[in-house]
Amino acid sequence: MLIRWQQQVRASAVVSQVGPADQSVKQSVKQPVRQPVRPQQLALRLGCNEAGKTVLRDRFMAYPLSISPVFRLDADGSGTDAVSEQRAYLYRMNTSPGLLAGDVLGMSLALEAGSALYLADQAATKVHTMPGDGTKAAVHYEVAVGDRATLEFLPEPLILFADAELKQVTDITLYPTAGLTWGEIILPGRLARGECYEFREYWSTIRIKSPSGAVAFVETMKLLGKGNQFLQRSLFASGPVMGTLILGLPDAIATPETLKALSEDVDRLSADSIEIASSVLPQGNGLFVRAIAQKTQAMQGAFKAIATLTRKLRNQAPLPYSV
């Protein structure tokens, strides 16, 4: 199914490139946990306290972004899953009505050695109608996941209103011993009111780098709304909700046998309401997952099930139902 998916993507208005970058391109990153985003409305740095629990070290918030207090799972007394008891849970909140023309949002997130974070959104992000060609909104993430740290980010959907245009860039520095679950869900309009693929353009780039700055993975997608000639093809017609999920596993876990088994488990989550395809990342340290669904709930349920599969590989408790 993945081969068919890739063929359809190349033949459609979605342009996707997945692969290792030129290894000669290197950049010295001595302190990846302190790379700033300019401008930025939210900057977080988390680390472990003396008890091993993940806590906020530094926090900067500016309108419209803020975060909730840290939540943590109650200990069950068994002591068999210390990570679950020490992991921090945070909700990101946006107090604005959404993204408007000319908006530029930046967020930086750094996890120090051994820390673990599950980050979620309080609500979906609305990308509003933008007047005239050339007007757009932009979002930039700068993320660093340190030695033995784990980051899970399953945000609420991006809703692309009619005549909206958005460019999103995500730069992630990932240690070989770190774990990553990074998701994205796209709604091509306000589907309940019959608005579908009436936006102008959505452009997304995700880059994953090593601590030395060598680029290990790049995925770029350009999704056209108006004028898309392929909306009736099976790639789009089977469901309007599109999703991307990147799973990064520590080198000690990411064996060929483990990745093969995980990929098969992920692909088996396909059902009548959702189609899922996965492939191994170029460096062999995780999976790239793409899905298309009829309903947002089906996409979110599948992504949470996949996050639980990766937790199982790390001998950790499943994702809580409530998040």
Sequence and secondary structure as in RCSB ss.txt:
>XXXX:A:sequence
MLIRWQQQVRASAVVSQVGPADQSVKQSVKQPVRQPVRPQQLALRLGCNEAGKTVLRDRFMAYPLSISPVFRLDA
DGSGTDAVSEQRAYLYRMNTSPGLLAGDVLGMSLALEAGSALYLADQAATKVHTMPGDGTKAAVHYEVAVGDRAT
LEFLPEPLILFADAELKQVTDITLYPTAGLTWGEIILPGRLARGECYEFREYWSTIRIKSPSGAVAFVETMKLLG
KGNQFLQRSLFASGPVMGTLILGLPDAIATPETLKALSEDVDRLSADSIEIASSVLPQGNGLFVRAIAQKTQAMQ
GAFKAIATLTRKLRNQAPLPYSV
>XXXX:A:secstr
 HHHHHHHHHHSS EEEEE   TT     S GGG   SS SEEEEEEE TTS EEEEEEEE TTEEE   B    
 S  S HHHHH EEEEEEE SSSB TT EEEEEEEE TT EEEEEESS EEE    STT  EEEEEEEEE TT E
EEE    EEE TT EEEEEEEEEE TT EEEEEEEEE S GGGT  S S EEEEEEEEE TT  EEEEEEEEEE 
TT TTTTSHHHHT SEEEEEEEE  TTT  HHHHHHHHHHHHTT BTTEEEEEEE TTSSEEEEEEEESSHHHHH
HHHHHHHHHHHHHTT     TT 
